[in-house]
Amino acid sequence: MHLALVHKAITESNPTVVVVDPITNFLAVGDRIETKAMLTRLIDYLKSRQITGMFTSLTSAASEIEDSEVDVSSLMDTWLLVRTIESNGERNRGLYILKARGTAHSNQVREFVLTDHGIELIDAYIGSEGVLMGSARSNQVAREKAAEVERGQFSERKQRELRLKQELYEAQLQALKSQYETERDAILMNLDEEQKRLKEVADQRLEIARLRKADNRGMKIDENGTRKARKGAVR
């Protein structure tokens, strides 16, 4: 009767998507074999009409995730599992993709969050202790942001120190250059003065020698070494 009513509703509305929530409720009106047979025919009917079917199934905490209550998982093209994960004193929802037939898919766990604006899948966050969810993920993200800010501030401090050292070294270099130029000019001036003084001394010696030679032209030296005036010389 349930299968006939579903067929009638599909024929009348001609939908593109059919949602059955949850299929485990059929176990309340029939046994497991009957429920599996009915769902198998329903799934085949939907596929024959190219209608997308979405079936939800309630699972107990003690059941294996690779098994479904009504044994129709092998007929599904895609199998998603929402599972409660307890950690850090919290219960958070994690989403697994157990199967996606013919489609590449992620093997990571995503955090499944129900918000005021709908469902959100938060990117998987792998920490040193495994997958982090809820407040543990938020705290870890906050710590990493703080560490990133601290690293940025440390880098800025080092860059400022480098600029200050560069400016200091350039100032010292300029001071040393100015000191060198001042001392160089003083030394060159002293050398120039010394050269002039030496030239003056040399000129004086030449003048003295010239004067002495002029005096010697009017004198002669006798056998005893006495200087006597030459004849005709002006005394």
Phi, psi and omega per residue, in radians:
M1 nan -0.743 3.102
H2 -1.077 -0.771 -3.131
L3 -1.100 -0.701 3.135
A4 -1.153 -0.713 3.121
L5 -1.141 -0.664 3.120
V6 -1.155 -0.774 3.115
H7 -1.028 -0.749 -3.126
K8 -1.121 -0.734 -3.134
A9 -1.150 -0.666 3.138
I10 -1.184 -0.710 -3.128
T11 -1.133 -0.666 -3.095
E12 -1.288 -0.719 -3.040
S13 -1.661 -0.341 -3.129
N14 0.834 1.052 -3.078
P15 -1.378 2.892 3.005
T16 -1.727 -0.330 3.127
V17 -2.393 2.387 3.051
V18 -2.175 2.240 3.129
V19 -1.999 2.225 3.078
V20 -2.033 2.025 -2.992
D21 -2.398 2.002 -0.264
P22 -1.786 2.774 -3.129
I23 -1.279 -0.347 -3.140
T24 -1.197 -0.314 3.112
N25 -1.192 -0.362 3.095
F26 -1.143 -0.355 3.117
L27 -1.185 -0.275 3.129
A28 -1.350 -0.342 -3.117
V29 -1.995 -0.074 3.132
G30 -2.724 2.872 3.139
D31 -1.389 -3.119 -3.040
R32 -1.151 -0.704 -3.108
I33 -1.162 -0.786 3.141
E34 -1.117 -0.723 3.138
T35 -1.121 -0.737 3.127
K36 -1.104 -0.719 -3.125
A37 -1.123 -0.754 -3.141
M38 -1.135 -0.789 -3.134
L39 -1.164 -0.598 3.110
T40 -1.091 -0.757 3.117
R41 -1.194 -0.634 3.125
L42 -1.155 -0.761 3.141
I43 -1.118 -0.737 3.120
D44 -1.112 -0.665 3.131
Y45 -1.134 -0.772 3.140
L46 -1.114 -0.760 -3.140
K47 -1.139 -0.641 -3.132
S48 -1.148 -0.491 3.125
R49 -1.721 0.108 3.117
Q50 0.986 0.784 3.077
I51 -1.837 2.293 3.100
T52 -1.275 2.224 3.119
G53 -1.974 2.361 3.068
M54 -2.150 2.102 -3.099
F55 -2.075 2.268 3.042
T56 -1.847 2.633 -3.105
S57 -2.463 2.248 3.095
L58 -1.408 2.370 3.131
T59 -2.163 2.644 3.095
S60 -1.624 2.793 -3.106
A61 -1.127 -0.442 -3.092
A62 -1.482 -0.211 -3.073
S63 -1.410 2.717 3.097
E64 -1.360 2.477 -3.098
I65 -1.232 -0.386 -3.140
E66 -1.448 0.129 -3.105
D67 -2.257 2.577 3.067
S68 -1.979 2.768 -3.058
E69 -1.162 -0.506 -3.038
V70 -2.020 0.178 3.000
D71 1.027 0.782 3.091
V72 -2.091 0.212 -3.086
S73 -1.110 -0.527 -3.128
S74 -1.215 -0.324 3.132
L75 -1.509 -0.202 -3.072
M76 -1.527 2.449 3.088
D77 -1.355 -0.598 -3.136
T78 -2.339 2.403 -3.102
W79 -2.274 1.988 3.091
L80 -1.888 2.546 3.122
L81 -2.228 2.167 3.003
V82 -1.779 2.126 -3.037
R83 -2.276 2.445 3.088
T84 -1.393 2.251 -3.130
I85 -2.077 2.145 3.140
E86 -1.689 2.233 3.096
S87 -2.838 2.502 3.103
N88 0.943 0.647 3.100
G89 1.278 0.329 -3.123
E90 -2.254 2.733 3.013
R91 -1.996 1.995 3.141
N92 -2.123 2.723 -3.133
R93 -1.667 2.313 3.044
G94 -2.054 2.467 -3.110
L95 -1.918 2.223 3.090
Y96 -1.986 2.602 2.906
I97 -1.838 1.810 -3.131
L98 -1.387 -0.543 -3.107
K99 -2.761 2.430 2.999
A100 -2.512 1.642 -2.986
R101 -1.120 2.149 3.066
G102 1.271 0.215 -3.093
T103 -2.329 2.295 3.059
A104 -1.179 2.428 -3.080
H105 -2.616 2.829 -3.124
S106 -1.353 2.603 3.070
N107 -1.855 0.255 -3.125
Q108 -1.564 2.848 3.064
V109 -1.629 2.296 3.106
R110 -1.970 2.518 3.076
E111 -1.383 2.252 -3.060
F112 -1.831 1.971 -3.025
V113 -2.121 2.327 3.040
L114 -1.726 2.038 -3.086
T115 -2.063 3.103 3.120
D116 -1.177 -0.377 -3.141
H117 -1.941 0.418 3.025
G118 2.005 -2.889 -3.100
I119 -1.517 2.402 3.061
E120 -2.196 2.390 3.026
L121 -1.887 1.987 -3.097
I122 -1.586 2.404 -3.128
D123 -0.954 2.466 3.130
A124 -1.070 2.363 3.132
Y125 -2.087 1.979 -3.110
I126 -1.759 2.038 3.083
G127 -1.855 -3.002 -3.134
S128 -1.171 -0.381 -3.130
E129 -1.839 0.271 3.131
G130 1.878 -2.702 -3.123
V131 -1.296 2.217 3.133
L132 -1.809 2.365 -3.140
M133 -2.357 2.872 3.047
G134 1.076 -2.399 -3.092
S135 -1.152 -0.517 3.108
A136 -1.109 -0.736 3.088
R137 -1.136 -0.785 -3.134
S138 -1.066 -0.737 -3.140
N139 -1.145 -0.719 -3.140
Q140 -1.158 -0.720 3.102
V141 -1.091 -0.720 3.123
A142 -1.117 -0.726 3.122
R143 -1.111 -0.719 -3.135
E144 -1.189 -0.651 3.083
K145 -1.133 -0.721 3.112
A146 -1.112 -0.713 3.112
A147 -1.139 -0.648 3.111
E148 -1.152 -0.724 3.091
V149 -1.100 -0.726 3.136
E150 -1.114 -0.721 3.100
R151 -1.112 -0.682 3.103
G152 -1.119 -0.735 3.107
Q153 -1.139 -0.691 3.103
F154 -1.087 -0.729 3.122
S155 -1.123 -0.719 3.114
E156 -1.126 -0.697 3.113
R157 -1.088 -0.758 3.136
K158 -1.122 -0.677 3.116
Q159 -1.149 -0.698 3.086
R160 -1.127 -0.739 3.100
E161 -1.053 -0.712 3.129
L162 -1.114 -0.758 3.125
R163 -1.118 -0.726 3.129
L164 -1.109 -0.735 3.108
K165 -1.122 -0.697 3.120
Q166 -1.102 -0.786 3.111
E167 -1.096 -0.704 3.125
L168 -1.115 -0.810 3.140
Y169 -1.112 -0.691 3.110
E170 -1.134 -0.688 3.099
A171 -1.136 -0.746 3.101
Q172 -1.105 -0.712 3.123
L173 -1.104 -0.718 3.121
Q174 -1.146 -0.688 3.115
A175 -1.140 -0.752 3.110
L176 -1.120 -0.651 3.116
K177 -1.124 -0.757 3.125
S178 -1.126 -0.733 3.111
Q179 -1.092 -0.740 3.119
Y180 -1.065 -0.790 -3.119
E181 -1.115 -0.687 3.114
T182 -1.112 -0.836 3.134
E183 -1.145 -0.635 3.119
R184 -1.103 -0.785 3.133
D185 -1.094 -0.699 3.137
A186 -1.132 -0.763 -3.136
I187 -1.134 -0.753 3.123
L188 -1.100 -0.651 3.104
M189 -1.140 -0.759 3.110
N190 -1.091 -0.726 3.118
L191 -1.123 -0.707 3.126
D192 -1.119 -0.738 3.102
E193 -1.117 -0.684 3.131
E194 -1.141 -0.693 3.107
Q195 -1.112 -0.733 3.099
K196 -1.101 -0.730 -3.138
R197 -1.127 -0.737 3.112
L198 -1.107 -0.680 3.120
K199 -1.141 -0.724 3.106
E200 -1.092 -0.746 3.111
V201 -1.063 -0.771 -3.141
A202 -1.109 -0.708 3.122
D203 -1.126 -0.691 3.116
Q204 -1.113 -0.720 3.128
R205 -1.109 -0.729 3.113
L206 -1.105 -0.686 -3.137
E207 -1.181 -0.724 3.108
I208 -1.109 -0.749 3.130
A209 -1.105 -0.696 3.135
R210 -1.117 -0.741 3.137
L211 -1.138 -0.680 3.120
R212 -1.141 -0.708 3.113
K213 -1.130 -0.596 3.104
A214 -1.161 -0.683 3.099
D215 -1.171 -0.631 -3.076
N216 -1.237 -0.370 -3.123
R217 -1.176 -0.417 -3.128
G218 -1.797 0.191 -3.087
M219 -2.253 2.691 3.011
K220 -2.365 2.772 -3.109
I221 -1.932 2.209 -3.135
D222 -1.436 -2.998 -3.084
E223 -1.156 -0.479 -3.135
N224 -1.539 0.033 3.123
G225 1.511 0.207 -3.135
T226 -1.532 2.385 -3.135
R227 -1.460 2.216 3.121
K228 -2.197 2.639 3.135
A229 -1.265 2.466 3.073
R230 -1.305 2.715 3.082
K231 -1.143 2.349 3.134
G232 1.482 -0.092 -3.122
A233 -1.456 2.577 3.131
V234 -1.473 2.206 -3.134
R235 -1.535 nan nan
